[in-house]
C-alpha cells in the first residue's frame, strides 16, 4: 500500500492537525526511545514528534499547554504501567501507576477518568472469565475519588438486553478470549452540549445525560451508558447488529458514532446510531465493502464541518470522508518502527487553535 499523503482536497477538509502513533507492544529498557507519537499537518508533514520510553497503548491526548497524556501497553508491571504526561521533548512530568487499558478522559476539574482492568472470579461468570472492566477517577495528586466495576453490573445488562441479546452476549463471552469477557475499549463522558430526549414520562430514568459514561464491550458486541451518580447501566444495545466495535461516543446531536469493525462479518463500517430508536441514521462503507476492513482497534471522529475522520487501524490508514462518503483526505503512516506492530489504534484531529500552545513552545 502506498504510504504518506494520498488524497487532499483542501476545500472539502476540516483544517487542523492529526495526532497518532504506532502500537509498541513491549517495553525494553533502552537509552533510545521505544516509540514515537506524531502530530502531522494536512499535508502529512510531521509538525512534532514525542519520543517515549515505554510500550504504547497507541492512544494519546494533547493538552492545551503542549504536553501530552498517553497510557502504556504494559498492563502488569506497575513500575511502568499507567498514564504518563510528557512535555514536547518526551520528559515525564506526571505519572499515575495503574493497569490502564484503552481509554481515558480529562475532566473539567483536572481529574482523570481512566479505564483500567482488574481480575477476580465472580458469581454468574464461568470459571476463567476473570478479567473485568474497571473505571476510576483520580486527582492529579493520585487520590482515588470514584470507581466502578463491570462485573458488579451483569444484572443490569441482563435486564436491559432482550433474551436473544443476552444469549448472544453470553455465547460471545464464553468464546476465544473468555478470560477477558467484556474487553471494554471506550470511556466517554457525554458532553454538556449534546441534545437529548430526557424521557420525562413517569418512571423512566433519563438515560442519555451529560456527565454519564458511554462504554463499549467489544468481546460481546455491546455498547451502553453508565449513570455516573449510581453506577447503574441504564442503556445497552448492539448484539446481532454490531461486531467487535470500537470508540462509540455521543455527538452533539444526541446520536452515537462508532467504528463497527465487522471482525466476523469481514468488512468494516462507521455508523451513527440514534439511541432512542436504536436505528442506524448514517453509515459509511467502501465499495467494494471488503476493501475497508480493520478487524481490530480503529475509531472515528466527527469533525466540525460535518465530515468524519476515520482510523482504519490495522492498515495504519487515516482518512476523512464527507457525509456522502467522498474521501477528501487520505494518509497512511510512513513512519514505521521495526519494534512496533505497524498498526494505529486511534487518531484525533485538532483545530489550529487547539495546538497553539504546543506551537508556541516549539518556536
N, C-alpha and C positions, 0 to 999 in steps of 0.2 A: 504493500500500500504506500502510495506517495505520502511523504510526511511534510510538516510545515504548513503554511497557509495555502489552502487550495481554492477557496472562494472568498471574495469580499466585495459585496455590493454596498458601498458606504452609505448611500442614501436610504437604504432599506434597513440598516442595522441600528441597534441601540449602542451608542458610543460608550466606550469605557475600557476597563482593564479586566483581564480574566486571570484568576488565581487557581493554581492546580499543582499537583505533584504526583510523581510515580509512587507506587506502593513499594516500600522496602521492608521485607518480611522479618528480617532478623537484625539483631544488634550485635555487632562485633566491635569491641573497644579498639579505637584507632585514632591516630592523630588527624587523619583526613576525614572529612565529612562522609557519613554513610549515605545521606540523602540530600536532595535539594528540592526546595519549594520555589515555584516560578510565578512571577507576575508578568503577563505579556500584554502588549498593546493590540489594537485592532489589526495591525499588520503582521502580527505574530512575533514581533521583536521582543526580546526579553528586556523588560524595564528594570527588574530587580530579581535577584535570587537569594534565598536564605539557605545557608548550609545547616544541616542538622547532624548530630552525632548519636542519633537513636534510630531505632526502627520507626517507620512512618505508617500510621493508620490511613494516611492519604486524604485527610480532610482537615482544613485549617480555616481560620477566620482572621481577617485583617482588622486591626484596631485603629481608631481614629489617629492615634499618635504614631502610627507606622510600625508598631510592634505586631507580632503575630502569635496567635494561640493555635496549638495543634496537639492532638493526642498521639501517644506512641502506639506501636503494634505489639509491644511486649506485655502481655496481659497477666503474667505470672510473677515476674520479678519486680517487687515493689521498689527496688532500688532504682529502677529505670522506668517502670510503667507509670503512666499518668498523663496529666495535662501540663504542657510547658508553654510559657510565654518567652519569646526570644526577640531581641532587638534586630535592627536591619543587618547587623554583622553576624547574627546567629548566636550571640551570647544569651545564656539563660538568665532571665531577670525574675522569674517566678516559676514555682513548680508545686503541683499538688499530686502526691502519690496515690494512685488508685488503679483498679483494673478497668481503666477507661475503655469503652467499646463503642465505636462507630460515630457517636454524635454528642454534641454539647451545645449549650446556648449561653450567651452572656445576657444577664438580666439587667433591667434598668437600674437596679440598686448596686450594680457592680458584682454581685454574686454570680457564680457559675452553676448552671443546671447541667449535670453530667449523666450520661447513660454509662453504666458500668455493668459488671456481671458478678454473680455470686453462685456458689454451688452447694447444694444440700439436697437430701432426699425430702420428698413432700407427699403427703397423702393425696391420692387421686391421680398421681402420676406414676407410671410404671417404673420398675427398677432400672436404673441407668439414666433416667431423664432428670438430670441433676443440675444442669446449668440454667439459670433464670435471669430475666431482665431485672435490673436494679438501678433506680434513679435516685440521685442525691442532689441537694442544693448545698453548696459550701460557700463560705465567705472567703475573701482574699487572705484572711488570717488563718484559714484552714478549718474553721469551725463548721461542723455539720448541723444544718438547721432544718432539714427536711429529707425524708427518704421514703421510697416506695418500692415494694417487692412484688414482682409479677406473679409469682406462684400463689400469693395470697388472694388473687382475684380471678381464679379459674371459674368460680361460680358466676361471676359477672358475665363472662363470655358464654357460659352455658345458658344463662338466662336470655342474653341478647340475640344469640345466633339461632336461626331456625334449625330444626333437627338435622336436616341434611348438611347444614353448615358446620354444626358441631361434630357430626360424624366425619366430615371431611377434615376438620381440624385435628381430631384425634388420630385419624389414619395417617395424615402427614406428619404429625408429631412423633409417631412411632416408626418413622421411615429411616432413611440412611443416616441422618445426623440426630438420632433420638436424644442423645445427651444434651443437645442444645435445642430443645423442643420448640422454642419460640424464635430465637435469633432476632431480637428486636434490633433494627438498624436506624431508627429515627426517634428524635425527641424534638418536637417543635412546639413552642409556645404560640397559641393562637393570638394573632396580633390585635391590637386595640382598634385598628381602623377597618376591620372586616365588618361585613353586613350579614345579619342572621335573621332567621325566623326563630324567635325565642320560645315559641310554642307555649303561649301563656295559658293554654287550657288547663283547667284544674287537674292536679295530679300528675302532670307531665313535667319532669325535670328538664330545664334548659340543657341542651346537650352540646352546643357549639358556642362557648362563651369565651371572650378574651381572657387570657391568662391560663386557660386549661391547656392540656397537652395532647398533641397528636402523636401516635406511635405506629409502628409497623412491625408485625410479627411475620418476617419473611418465610420462615420454615413452614408456616401453616396458612399462608395466603390471607392474612387478616390485617386490616388497618382499623384504628379506632381512636377514641378520645377518652382521656382520663380527667375526671373532675378534680382539680388540684386541691380544693378545700377538704374533700373527703377521701380521696384516693380511689373512688369508685370508677370503674369503666362504665361510661354512660352511652357509648355508641360503638358498635363493631360491625364490620362489613367486609366482604371480599371473597370468601370461599366459593370456588366454582366460577368466579369471574376473573380474578387476577391471579398471577402466577409468579411467585418469587420476587415481589415488588421491592422498590427502594424509594426513600425520600418522599412519602406523602406529606404535604403541608398545605395549610389553608391559605387561600388567596384573599385579597380584599373583597372580592365578590361573594365570599362565603363558600366557594367551591374548593375542592381538594385536588391539587395537581400531584401526579405521581408518575414514576417510571415503572411501568409494568414489564418486567424482564421477559416473561414468557419462557422461563427456564425449561419447562417440559413442552411448551407449545411449539418452540422452535423459531420464534421471531418476537421482537420487542415492539412496544408501542408506548407512547406517552399519552396519558388520559387525564381529563379534567372531570371529576365526579361531583355531581350535585348530591350532597349527603342527605338532604331532606327526602328527595325522591329516590335516592340510591340508583341513579341513572347516569350514563356517560354523556356529558354535554359537549365534549370536544375530544378529538383523538388525532394523534399523528402516527402514521405508519409509513414505511417506504414502499417503493414499487421496483422490483418485487419485494414482498414483505420480508423474506428471509435475508435480504441484503442489509437490513437494520436489525442487529441481534447482539445483545450482550447478556449472556445467561446469568451473570452475577454483577455485583457492585452497580454503579451508574446513578444518574439522577437528572433532574430538570429544574429550571428556574424560570419563572415568568418575568419578563423584563418590562420596563416602564412603557415602552412603545407597543406593548401587546404581543411582541414576539416571544419565543420560548428558546432558552439556551439549554441544550441537551448534552449530557456527557454519556457517550457510548463507551462505557468504561473498559471493557475487555480489549477494545481496539485502540484505546488512548485517543479517541476521537471526540472533539468538542465542536459543536455546530449549532447555529442559530436558524430557526425556521419562523416564517410568518404564520399568522392564523390559518392561511390557506395551504400551508405545508411547503412553501418555497424555501429552499436552503439558500440563505443570503450571506452566511459566514461559515467557513469550514476549515478546521485546523486539526492536524494530527501531530501529537507530540514527537518532535525530532530529537529531543534531548534524553536519550536512553542511557540509564545507568546499568552496567552489566550486573550489579548486585540486586537490581530491582526486578519486579515481576513484569514490567512493561505495560502495566495497566494503570488507569487513573480512576480513583474511587469516586470523586466528585469534582466539580469546578464551581466557581462563583464569579459572576460578572459584577464589578464595582463601577460606579459612576466616577467621572473625573473628580468630582467634589469629595467623594469618599476616600480617594487615595492621596489627597493633597497633603495630609500630614506626613505620609511617607516621602512624597516627592520633595517636600520642604527639607527633610532631613538628608536627602541624597544630594542636595545642591552643594 
